[in-house]
Amino acid sequence: MNPEIANFETEMNRGFLQVLVLALLEKEMYGYSMVRTIRELGYEVEENTLYPLLRRLEKNGWVKSKWDLGEDRPRKFYVITASGRKLRDELLDIWRKQDEILKRIMKEKVHV
């Protein structure tokens, strides 16, 4: 892949992953299950990208976590908070507006 394209993709992915995680966490999930789910959806994410994001979202109060010690291996489960839902909805509004603008521009280019 062209290095310039790769840089743009990295920047685009950073914001997309935040919204994706906030959307997924409407249902309580632990980190590795999020990685699996995201990959099954066709989007590649590494654990070393996801876990710092989860910590940052939790630090800002957009997700909360709790440990489940009932299994052989302790798991930290995450879920979105009310302020996380508000953030997610606002980010989705921005995304929809940007998407609509791009669609209008591309439609105009097709008709020119």
DRENLOVO-185758 format. One record per residue (C-alpha): residue number from 1; y, z, x; residue in three letters; chain. Coordinates in steps of 0.1 Angstrom, whole numbers, m for minus. Layout:
<nodes>
   resi      yy      zz      xx   resn   chain
    NUM       Y       Z       X    ALA       A
...
</nodes>
This chain:
<nodes>
   resi      yy      zz      xx   resn   chain
      1       0       0       0    MET       A
      2      35      m8      11    ASN       A
      3      51      24      26    PRO       A
      4      82      20       5    GLU       A
      5      61      17     m27    ILE       A
      6      41      48     m16    ALA       A
      7      73      68     m12    ASN       A
      8      85      58     m47    PHE       A
      9      51      66     m61    GLU       A
     10      52     101     m45    THR       A
     11      85     108     m60    GLU       A
     12      75      96     m95    MET       A
     13      42     115     m93    ASN       A
     14      60     148     m85    ARG       A
     15      78     149    m118    GLY       A
     16      49     134    m138    PHE       A
     17      25     160    m126    LEU       A
     18      47     188    m137    GLN       A
     19      49     174    m172    VAL       A
     20      12     167    m173    LEU       A
     21       3     202    m163    VAL       A
     22      27     217    m189    LEU       A
     23      10     195    m215    ALA       A
     24     m25     204    m204    LEU       A
     25     m18     241    m204    LEU       A
     26     m13     243    m242    GLU       A
     27     m50     253    m238    LYS       A
     28     m58     280    m213    GLU       A
     29     m74     265    m181    MET       A
     30     m82     275    m146    TYR       A
     31     m71     254    m116    GLY       A
     32    m102     235    m108    TYR       A
     33    m108     226    m145    SER       A
     34     m73     211    m145    MET       A
     35     m81     190    m114    VAL       A
     36    m113     177    m131    ARG       A
     37     m96     170    m164    THR       A
     38     m67     152    m147    ILE       A
     39     m91     131    m126    ARG       A
     40    m112     123    m157    GLU       A
     41     m80     110    m173    LEU       A
     42     m77      85    m144    GLY       A
     43     m50     103    m124    TYR       A
     44     m57     115     m89    GLU       A
     45     m46     150     m79    VAL       A
     46     m55     172     m50    GLU       A
     47     m60     210     m53    GLU       A
     48     m35     215     m25    ASN       A
     49      m9     198     m47    THR       A
     50     m18     215     m80    LEU       A
     51     m20     252     m69    TYR       A
     52      15     253     m53    PRO       A
     53      28     237     m85    LEU       A
     54      11     263    m107    LEU       A
     55      26     291     m85    ARG       A
     56      61     276     m88    ARG       A
     57      57     271    m126    LEU       A
     58      45     307    m129    GLU       A
     59      73     320    m107    LYS       A
     60      98     304    m131    ASN       A
     61      82     318    m162    GLY       A
     62      70     285    m175    TRP       A
     63      33     294    m173    VAL       A
     64      15     327    m171    LYS       A
     65     m18     336    m156    SER       A
     66     m46     361    m159    LYS       A
     67     m77     367    m139    TRP       A
     68    m112     364    m155    ASP       A
     69    m136     385    m135    LEU       A
     70    m165     381    m159    GLY       A
     71    m182     353    m141    GLU       A
     72    m199     352    m106    ASP       A
     73    m167     338     m92    ARG       A
     74    m133     352    m104    PRO       A
     75    m111     326    m120    ARG       A
     76     m73     326    m126    LYS       A
     77     m65     311    m159    PHE       A
     78     m31     296    m167    TYR       A
     79     m14     289    m200    VAL       A
     80      21     276    m210    ILE       A
     81      48     301    m221    THR       A
     82      74     296    m248    ALA       A
     83     100     287    m222    SER       A
     84      75     263    m206    GLY       A
     85      71     246    m240    ARG       A
     86     108     243    m243    LYS       A
     87     110     228    m207    LEU       A
     88      81     204    m214    ARG       A
     89      97     192    m246    ASP       A
     90     130     186    m229    GLU       A
     91     113     168    m201    LEU       A
     92      94     146    m225    LEU       A
     93     126     138    m243    ASP       A
     94     141     126    m210    ILE       A
     95     110     106    m202    TRP       A
     96     110      89    m237    ARG       A
     97     147      80    m232    LYS       A
     98     141      66    m198    GLN       A
     99     110      47    m210    ASP       A
    100     130      32    m239    GLU       A
    101     158      21    m216    ILE       A
    102     133       4    m193    LEU       A
    103     116     m13    m222    LYS       A
    104     149     m26    m235    ARG       A
    105     158     m39    m200    ILE       A
    106     124     m56    m195    MET       A
    107     125     m71    m230    LYS       A
    108     160     m86    m223    GLU       A
    109     147    m100    m190    LYS       A
    110     118    m117    m208    VAL       A
    111     142    m133    m233    HIS       A
    112     168    m145    m207    VAL       A
</nodes>
